[in-house]
């Protein structure tokens, strides 16, 4: 029993020391930022060093030297779909993010090795994308941060801010391709009971997003073939034809929607 107690204490002490050692390595707090752009999920994981009154650029972070864009492990950027960064293609996946700061433009490197701690084992042979972007000045930021800014339906900027420096690059997502992949899957996986309404919903997306209108016409006509008396299908067809520029056909289908709808008791 005595030996068992000693062994338990030894294990507890070892675990405590390991925890303390690990905690001692992390004065810079870990952070993660998520953003959905269109149908694409983006995230960045990093550690946030503080200025602590130090001169950051050119001293703590030397100019002309590879930097891990944070502290501790290399910063990790993840995208759920293929995207473009500064107009250049980046495939879906996770990447470590490094930078070479200068007094002017920065070079940003996206690297497939996400297991790195610092830059010691970094190799440019694993770079998949390198961009050069300008920097600017702003109000002082004590704790380094990444933010997704200037967000639209298909674009965003990812900004690194620390001390008085800002560094941003542009991200563009392909909403149309992902949307129509999802719509095609929806139709393919439909049961016979759901198929007519799913054709309708997919056609409505074409009208609302103003994309692939001819495909929308084809889908809504298939919906009507399956359920010729459903008033809402004609309403959606009116939407699709309006976006196609067929105003006369749109108004005809609105009238059919009204007539069919009035036939339904309680509508």
C-alpha positions as CSV (number, residue, x, y, z in Angstrom):
1,X,0.0,0.0,0.0
2,X,2.8,2.4,0.9
3,X,4.5,1.8,-2.4
4,X,1.2,2.4,-4.3
5,X,0.8,5.7,-2.5
6,X,4.3,6.8,-3.3
7,X,3.8,5.8,-7.0
8,X,0.5,7.8,-7.1
9,X,2.2,10.8,-5.6
10,X,5.1,10.5,-8.1
11,X,2.7,10.4,-11.1
12,X,0.7,13.4,-9.8
13,X,4.0,15.4,-9.3
14,X,5.2,14.5,-12.8
15,X,1.8,15.5,-14.3
16,X,1.9,18.8,-12.4
17,X,5.4,19.5,-13.5
18,X,4.5,18.7,-17.1
19,X,1.5,21.0,-16.9
20,X,3.6,23.8,-15.4
21,X,6.2,23.5,-18.0
22,X,3.7,23.6,-20.8
23,X,1.9,26.5,-19.2
24,X,5.2,28.3,-18.9
25,X,5.7,28.0,-22.6
26,X,2.5,29.9,-23.3
27,X,2.6,33.5,-22.0
28,X,0.9,34.4,-25.4
29,X,-2.8,33.3,-25.3
30,X,-4.2,31.0,-27.9
31,X,-7.1,32.3,-30.1
32,X,-9.3,31.1,-32.9
33,X,-11.4,33.2,-35.3
34,X,-14.1,31.8,-37.5
35,X,-16.0,33.3,-40.4
36,X,-18.4,32.0,-43.1
37,X,-18.2,33.7,-46.5
38,X,-21.0,32.6,-48.8
39,X,-21.1,28.8,-48.2
40,X,-17.4,28.5,-47.2
41,X,-16.1,28.2,-43.6
42,X,-12.8,29.9,-42.8
43,X,-10.8,29.9,-39.6
44,X,-7.5,30.9,-38.2
45,X,-5.8,29.6,-35.1
46,X,-2.9,31.5,-33.5
47,X,-1.2,32.7,-30.3
48,X,-1.5,36.4,-29.4
49,X,1.8,38.0,-28.2
50,X,1.7,41.4,-26.4
51,X,3.8,44.4,-27.0
52,X,4.7,44.9,-23.3
53,X,6.3,48.2,-24.2
54,X,8.8,46.6,-26.6
55,X,9.7,47.8,-30.1
56,X,8.1,45.1,-32.2
57,X,8.9,45.7,-35.9
58,X,12.5,45.6,-36.8
59,X,13.6,44.4,-33.3
60,X,11.4,41.8,-31.6
61,X,10.3,40.7,-35.1
62,X,13.3,41.4,-37.4
63,X,12.8,42.6,-40.9
64,X,13.7,40.3,-43.7
65,X,13.4,37.2,-41.6
66,X,10.7,34.5,-41.7
67,X,8.2,34.9,-38.9
68,X,5.4,32.5,-37.7
69,X,2.8,35.3,-37.5
70,X,2.2,34.9,-33.8
71,X,3.8,32.9,-30.9
72,X,4.2,29.2,-30.0
73,X,2.9,26.9,-32.8
74,X,2.8,28.2,-36.3
75,X,-0.4,30.0,-37.1
76,X,-2.9,27.7,-38.9
77,X,-5.4,28.9,-41.6
78,X,-8.2,26.5,-42.7
79,X,-10.7,26.7,-45.5
80,X,-13.6,24.3,-46.1
81,X,-13.6,24.9,-49.9
82,X,-11.2,26.0,-52.7
83,X,-10.8,29.8,-52.5
84,X,-8.7,32.6,-54.0
85,X,-6.3,34.7,-52.0
86,X,-5.2,37.9,-53.8
87,X,-6.5,36.3,-57.0
88,X,-4.4,33.1,-56.6
89,X,-5.9,29.7,-56.0
90,X,-5.7,27.9,-52.6
91,X,-7.3,24.4,-52.3
92,X,-9.5,23.4,-49.4
93,X,-7.5,22.3,-46.3
94,X,-5.3,23.6,-43.5
95,X,-2.1,25.5,-43.9
96,X,0.5,27.1,-41.6
97,X,1.0,30.8,-42.3
98,X,4.4,32.5,-42.3
99,X,5.5,36.0,-43.2
100,X,8.7,37.9,-44.1
101,X,8.1,41.4,-42.7
102,X,9.8,44.4,-44.2
103,X,9.5,48.1,-43.7
104,X,7.3,48.1,-46.9
105,X,5.6,45.1,-48.4
106,X,5.3,41.7,-46.7
107,X,5.6,38.3,-48.2
108,X,3.0,35.8,-46.9
109,X,3.6,32.0,-47.2
110,X,1.0,29.3,-47.0
111,X,2.7,26.0,-46.1
112,X,1.2,22.4,-45.9
113,X,3.2,21.5,-42.8
114,X,0.9,22.4,-39.9
115,X,2.9,20.6,-37.2
116,X,5.7,23.3,-37.0
117,X,6.6,25.0,-33.7
118,X,8.2,28.3,-34.9
119,X,10.3,28.4,-38.1
120,X,13.1,26.0,-37.3
121,X,11.9,23.2,-39.6
122,X,10.2,25.4,-42.1
123,X,11.0,24.6,-45.8
124,X,9.7,26.5,-48.7
125,X,9.4,23.2,-50.6
126,X,6.0,22.8,-48.8
127,X,4.8,26.2,-49.7
128,X,1.6,26.1,-51.9
129,X,1.0,29.8,-52.1
130,X,3.1,32.9,-51.7
131,X,1.7,36.5,-52.0
132,X,3.2,39.9,-51.5
133,X,1.0,42.6,-49.8
134,X,1.4,46.1,-48.5
135,X,1.2,47.2,-44.9
136,X,-0.4,50.3,-43.3
137,X,-0.6,52.0,-39.9
138,X,-3.4,52.3,-37.5
139,X,-4.2,52.7,-33.8
140,X,-2.0,50.7,-31.4
141,X,-3.0,47.1,-30.7
142,X,-1.5,45.6,-27.6
143,X,-2.3,41.9,-28.2
144,X,-1.7,40.7,-31.8
145,X,-4.9,39.7,-33.5
146,X,-6.4,38.4,-36.8
147,X,-9.8,39.6,-37.9
148,X,-12.0,39.0,-40.9
149,X,-13.0,42.5,-42.2
150,X,-15.0,44.1,-45.1
151,X,-17.2,41.0,-45.5
152,X,-19.5,40.6,-48.5
153,X,-21.4,37.7,-50.0
154,X,-18.3,36.4,-51.7
155,X,-15.3,38.3,-50.3
156,X,-13.5,39.2,-47.2
157,X,-10.1,40.5,-46.0
158,X,-8.1,38.8,-43.3
159,X,-6.2,41.4,-41.3
160,X,-3.2,40.9,-38.9
161,X,-2.9,43.9,-36.5
162,X,-0.2,44.3,-33.9
163,X,1.3,47.5,-32.4
164,X,0.5,50.2,-35.0
165,X,0.9,47.9,-38.1
166,X,-1.8,46.4,-40.3
167,X,-1.4,43.8,-42.9
168,X,-4.4,42.5,-44.9
169,X,-5.0,40.2,-47.8
170,X,-8.1,39.6,-49.9
171,X,-10.1,36.3,-49.9
172,X,-12.6,35.4,-52.6
173,X,-15.0,32.3,-52.4
174,X,-16.8,30.6,-55.3
175,X,-20.4,30.7,-54.1
176,X,-22.0,29.6,-57.4
177,X,-20.1,26.4,-57.8
178,X,-20.7,25.3,-54.2
179,X,-24.4,26.3,-54.3
180,X,-25.1,24.3,-57.4
181,X,-23.2,21.3,-56.2
182,X,-25.4,21.4,-53.1
183,X,-28.6,21.8,-55.2
184,X,-27.7,18.9,-57.5
185,X,-27.1,16.7,-54.4
186,X,-30.4,17.8,-53.0
187,X,-32.3,16.6,-56.1
188,X,-30.2,13.5,-56.5
189,X,-30.9,12.4,-52.9
190,X,-34.6,13.3,-53.0
191,X,-37.3,10.7,-52.3
192,X,-40.1,10.4,-54.8
193,X,-42.4,12.2,-52.3
194,X,-40.0,15.1,-52.0
195,X,-38.7,15.4,-55.5
196,X,-41.3,17.9,-56.8
197,X,-40.8,20.3,-53.9
198,X,-37.0,20.0,-54.1
199,X,-37.1,20.9,-57.8
200,X,-39.2,23.9,-56.7
201,X,-36.7,25.0,-54.0
202,X,-33.7,24.6,-56.3
203,X,-35.4,26.7,-59.0
204,X,-36.2,29.4,-56.4
205,X,-32.5,29.6,-55.5
206,X,-31.7,30.3,-59.1
207,X,-34.2,33.2,-59.1
208,X,-33.2,34.6,-55.7
209,X,-29.4,34.4,-56.4
210,X,-29.9,35.5,-60.0
211,X,-27.7,32.6,-61.2
212,X,-28.2,29.9,-63.9
213,X,-31.7,31.0,-64.7
214,X,-32.1,28.5,-67.6
215,X,-31.4,25.8,-65.1
216,X,-34.0,27.3,-62.8
217,X,-36.6,27.2,-65.7
218,X,-35.8,23.5,-66.3
219,X,-36.1,22.6,-62.6
220,X,-39.4,24.4,-62.0
221,X,-40.9,22.8,-65.2
222,X,-40.0,19.4,-63.8
223,X,-41.7,20.3,-60.5
224,X,-44.9,21.3,-62.3
225,X,-44.8,18.1,-64.3
226,X,-44.8,16.1,-61.1
227,X,-47.4,18.3,-59.2
228,X,-49.4,20.3,-61.9
229,X,-51.9,21.7,-59.5
230,X,-49.6,23.1,-56.8
231,X,-50.2,26.9,-56.9
232,X,-46.8,27.8,-55.3
233,X,-44.9,26.1,-58.2
234,X,-46.4,28.7,-60.6
235,X,-45.5,31.5,-58.3
236,X,-41.8,30.3,-58.3
237,X,-42.0,29.9,-62.1
238,X,-43.1,33.5,-62.3
239,X,-40.0,34.5,-60.3
240,X,-37.7,32.5,-62.5
241,X,-39.2,33.9,-65.8
242,X,-39.1,37.4,-64.4
243,X,-35.3,37.0,-63.9
244,X,-35.0,35.5,-67.4
245,X,-36.6,38.7,-68.8
246,X,-39.9,37.0,-69.8
247,X,-42.3,39.4,-68.1
248,X,-45.4,38.2,-70.1
249,X,-44.7,34.6,-69.1
250,X,-44.1,35.7,-65.5
251,X,-47.5,37.4,-65.3
252,X,-49.3,34.4,-66.8
253,X,-47.8,32.2,-64.2
254,X,-48.8,34.6,-61.4
255,X,-52.3,34.4,-62.6
256,X,-52.2,30.6,-62.7
257,X,-50.8,30.6,-59.1
258,X,-53.8,32.8,-58.0
259,X,-56.4,30.6,-59.7
260,X,-54.9,27.4,-58.3
261,X,-54.5,28.9,-54.9
262,X,-58.1,30.0,-54.7
263,X,-59.2,26.4,-55.5
264,X,-57.6,25.2,-52.3
265,X,-60.0,25.4,-49.4
266,X,-58.9,27.8,-46.8
267,X,-56.1,29.4,-48.9
